[in-house]
Amino acid sequence: MTTSDLDAGAGERYGVALGGTAPRLGHVNAVLAAQLAHRSVRAYLPDPLPDTVVPTLVAAAQSAATSSNLQLWSVIAVRDADRRARLARLAGGQAHIARAPLLLVWLADLARARRIAQARRGDTEGGDLVESALVAFVDAALAAQNAALAAESLGLGTVYIGALRNHPVEVAAELALPPHVVAAFGLVVGHPDPAVAAAVKPRLPQEVVLHHETYDLERQDGPVAAYDDVIGAFYAAEGLPGRWVDRVADRFGSVAGLRGRDRLRAALRERGFPLR
């Protein structure tokens, strides 16, 4: 692997061929190359995975950072085809959930810690705070990203499924989740279908997301407009409609764009997350 290989990976990540600009990267290793090559895979072969894959991915997940070593997350490996089909329907009919051999459902899990606190202190007041819920979701995300990178290092494909939050109560029933546990998102894992290419999706230029010393919102307007042209060309090449800024506006412009997730606060309360 050479610096030019890594620069080529950065070129894909920032859509240089579509008019984007990429920073020059001066560090070369296999981990960086794998990170830059990440792509969402939505076409899978139904081939089963070796039994060693799940414990390997979970070991990688457990190697992620966790706030105060509280480890406020769990994961459910869903292999059963009927259950994956039901979860696919709850997630808006995403066929790849049903087709791929494995769905990992990452959980914000306060049940274990509350059980310990109740046994040791006779109270679980700290578990009712927004901070506790936030830590659980952050812990789950950090763990899942480690697992995703590990899966891709094994030649497998992945795609995150945020749409499990469209129907959190129904998903909890399907997975027999106890109170104080909620599905944060899913991660599909499987063998990519070689007949269906998955492209690297360009990201915002670093001028938008990287700030030095203090935050500057207004200077982002120009780079955001330039990115909209780059990602628009990418969407067109992939046969996808619309522009990125319209997608952002649709999501934030009304609650309808949340596809039911505007009811998430009520669902979290029902699941035992008071969020005081």
Buried (B, 14 or more C-beta within 10 A) or exposed (E): EEEEEBBBBBBBBBBBEBEBBBEEBEEBEEEBBBBBEBBBBBBBBEEEBEEEBBEBBBEBBBEBEBBEEBBBBBBBBBEEEEBBEBBBBBBBEBEBBBBBBBBBBBBBBBBBBBBEBEEEEEEBEEBBBEEBBBBBBBBBBBBBBBBBBBBBEBEBBBBBBEBBBBBBBBBBEBBEBEEBBBBBBBBBBBBBBEEEEBEBBBBBBEBBEEEEEEEEEEEBEEBBEBBBBBBBBBBEEEEEEEBBBEBEEEEEEEEEBBBBBEBBEEBBEBBBBBEE
